[in-house]
Amino acid sequence: MKKTKDIINFFEHVIGDSRLHPSHISMYVALFQLWGRSGFKNPFRIYREEVMKLSMIKSTGTYHKCIRKLNTVGFINYLPSYNPYIGSLIEMIDLENHKITKNRSAQKQKSLPEEHDCFSPPMYYEIELYFRERDISDMEAAQFYSFYHCKNWKLSGNKPMKCWQAAARNWISKANKTQSR
């Protein structure tokens, strides 16, 4: 009965939170199911392929984006292992005792300009995955990451970056043009 309240509390929090989309909800439900299989003990191990299958997420980029967002928002604690044979650790947060209120998320949203999403620099593994999905070398991914990391994720003219994927697409396009010459 207690665990039923946990999932109900999650849905109550999600209703008013514009940061979460159906893929986040699907992933949380998949994680909840895996948590149940582990006897509701915290933390428990997950494997990306299993979570992607249960949550019906096809892209590893979407998987990483969703799990990172659930961690950032405070629904889970995510401890990646970066080893596919060990699996990552997930701790489900007790939403009844942990305060993720609508007011707190509303305060965060008010402090940001309404028309722009807040840019958060990507992790190296996200860039590596993005480049691998497009059959681009890891060396090129490392160069992209190093270049923008050194520039504090700013574009030319010191403009703040809004979308690192767009910058990566431009980087890949320019790299392909130089290789074809």
C-alpha positions as CSV (number, residue, x, y, z in Angstrom):
1,M,0.0,0.0,0.0
2,K,2.9,2.4,0.8
3,K,4.4,1.9,-2.6
4,T,1.1,2.7,-4.3
5,K,1.2,6.1,-2.5
6,D,4.7,6.6,-3.9
7,I,3.6,6.3,-7.5
8,I,0.5,8.5,-6.8
9,N,2.8,11.1,-5.2
10,F,5.0,11.0,-8.3
11,F,2.0,11.7,-10.6
12,E,0.8,14.5,-8.3
13,H,4.2,16.2,-8.6
14,V,4.4,15.6,-12.4
15,I,1.0,17.2,-13.1
16,G,2.2,20.7,-12.3
17,D,5.8,20.4,-13.5
18,S,6.2,21.6,-17.1
19,R,9.9,20.4,-17.2
20,L,8.8,16.7,-17.5
21,H,7.5,15.1,-20.6
22,P,5.9,11.7,-21.4
23,S,9.4,10.1,-21.9
24,H,10.3,11.1,-18.3
25,I,7.1,9.7,-16.9
26,S,7.6,6.4,-18.9
27,M,11.2,6.1,-17.5
28,Y,10.1,6.8,-13.9
29,V,7.4,4.1,-14.2
30,A,10.0,1.7,-15.6
31,L,12.4,2.5,-12.8
32,F,9.5,2.0,-10.3
33,Q,8.8,-1.4,-11.8
34,L,12.5,-2.4,-11.5
35,W,12.6,-1.1,-8.0
36,G,9.6,-3.4,-7.2
37,R,11.5,-6.4,-8.7
38,S,14.4,-5.6,-6.4
39,G,12.1,-5.8,-3.3
40,F,11.9,-2.0,-3.0
41,K,15.4,-1.7,-1.6
42,N,17.4,1.4,-2.1
43,P,19.8,1.7,-4.0
44,F,19.2,-0.9,-6.7
45,R,21.1,-1.7,-9.9
46,I,19.7,-0.9,-13.4
47,Y,20.9,-1.7,-16.9
48,R,20.3,0.8,-19.7
49,E,19.0,-1.8,-22.2
50,E,16.4,-3.1,-19.7
51,V,15.2,0.4,-18.7
52,M,15.0,1.5,-22.4
53,K,13.0,-1.6,-23.2
54,L,10.6,-1.1,-20.3
55,S,10.1,2.6,-20.9
56,M,9.9,2.1,-24.7
57,I,12.7,4.7,-25.3
58,K,14.6,3.9,-28.4
59,S,17.4,6.5,-28.4
60,T,20.3,6.3,-25.9
61,G,20.5,10.1,-26.0
62,T,16.9,10.3,-24.9
63,Y,17.6,7.7,-22.2
64,H,20.5,9.8,-20.8
65,K,18.5,13.1,-21.1
66,C,15.5,11.6,-19.2
67,I,17.5,9.9,-16.4
68,R,19.6,13.0,-15.9
69,K,16.5,15.2,-15.7
70,L,14.8,12.9,-13.2
71,N,17.9,13.1,-11.1
72,T,18.1,16.9,-11.4
73,V,14.5,17.5,-10.6
74,G,14.8,15.3,-7.5
75,F,12.7,12.2,-8.2
76,I,15.7,9.8,-8.1
77,N,19.4,9.7,-7.2
78,Y,21.4,8.4,-10.2
79,L,24.9,7.1,-9.7
80,P,26.2,6.0,-13.2
81,S,28.8,3.3,-13.3
82,Y,29.9,3.8,-16.9
83,N,30.4,0.0,-17.0
84,P,27.7,-2.0,-18.8
85,Y,28.5,-5.2,-16.9
86,I,28.0,-3.6,-13.5
87,G,25.0,-1.4,-14.1
88,S,24.2,2.0,-12.5
89,L,22.7,2.6,-9.1
90,I,19.4,4.2,-8.6
91,E,17.8,5.4,-5.4
92,M,14.1,6.2,-5.5
93,I,13.3,9.3,-3.4
94,D,10.5,9.0,-0.9
95,L,8.3,11.8,-2.3
96,E,6.0,11.9,0.7
97,N,8.9,13.0,3.0
98,H,11.0,14.7,0.4
99,K,9.6,18.1,-0.6
100,I,9.4,18.7,-4.3
101,T,6.7,21.3,-4.2
102,K,5.0,23.1,-7.0
103,N,6.1,26.3,-5.4
104,R,9.7,25.4,-5.5
105,S,9.6,24.5,-9.2
106,A,7.5,27.6,-9.9
107,Q,10.1,29.8,-8.1
108,K,12.9,28.2,-10.2
109,Q,10.9,28.9,-13.4
110,K,10.2,32.5,-12.4
111,S,13.9,33.2,-12.0
112,L,14.5,32.1,-15.6
113,P,13.3,34.0,-18.7
114,E,10.1,32.4,-19.8
115,E,10.9,32.1,-23.5
116,H,14.3,30.4,-23.0
117,D,15.2,27.1,-21.5
118,C,18.2,27.1,-19.2
119,F,21.2,25.6,-21.0
120,S,23.2,23.0,-19.0
121,P,26.5,21.9,-20.3
122,P,26.5,18.3,-21.5
123,M,28.5,15.5,-19.9
124,Y,31.3,14.1,-22.1
125,Y,29.5,10.7,-22.4
126,E,26.5,12.5,-23.9
127,I,28.6,14.1,-26.6
128,E,30.4,10.8,-27.2
129,L,27.0,9.0,-27.6
130,Y,25.7,11.8,-29.9
131,F,28.8,11.5,-32.2
132,R,28.7,7.6,-32.1
133,E,25.0,7.6,-33.2
134,R,26.1,9.6,-36.2
135,D,29.1,7.3,-36.9
136,I,31.6,10.1,-36.1
137,S,34.9,9.2,-34.4
138,D,35.4,9.5,-30.7
139,M,38.4,11.7,-31.4
140,E,36.1,14.2,-33.2
141,A,33.8,14.1,-30.1
142,A,36.7,14.8,-27.8
143,Q,37.8,17.7,-29.9
144,F,34.3,19.2,-29.9
145,Y,34.0,18.8,-26.1
146,S,37.4,20.3,-25.5
147,F,36.8,23.2,-27.8
148,Y,33.5,24.3,-26.2
149,H,34.5,23.3,-22.7
150,C,37.5,25.7,-22.9
151,K,35.2,28.4,-24.2
152,N,32.8,27.9,-21.3
153,W,30.1,26.7,-23.8
154,K,29.9,30.0,-25.5
155,L,29.5,30.6,-29.2
156,S,31.3,33.1,-31.4
157,G,30.9,36.6,-30.2
158,N,30.7,35.3,-26.6
159,K,27.0,34.4,-27.1
160,P,25.7,31.8,-24.6
161,M,25.0,28.4,-26.2
162,K,21.3,27.4,-26.2
163,C,21.6,23.9,-27.7
164,W,24.8,21.9,-27.8
165,Q,23.3,19.4,-30.3
166,A,23.0,22.2,-32.9
167,A,26.6,23.2,-32.3
168,A,27.6,19.5,-32.7
169,R,25.6,19.3,-36.0
170,N,27.5,22.3,-37.3
171,W,30.8,20.9,-36.1
172,I,30.1,17.6,-37.9
173,S,29.0,19.3,-41.0
174,K,32.2,21.4,-41.1
175,A,34.3,18.3,-40.4
176,N,32.7,16.4,-43.3
177,K,33.3,19.4,-45.7
178,T,37.0,19.5,-44.7
179,Q,37.4,15.7,-45.2
180,S,35.8,15.8,-48.6
181,R,38.3,18.4,-49.9
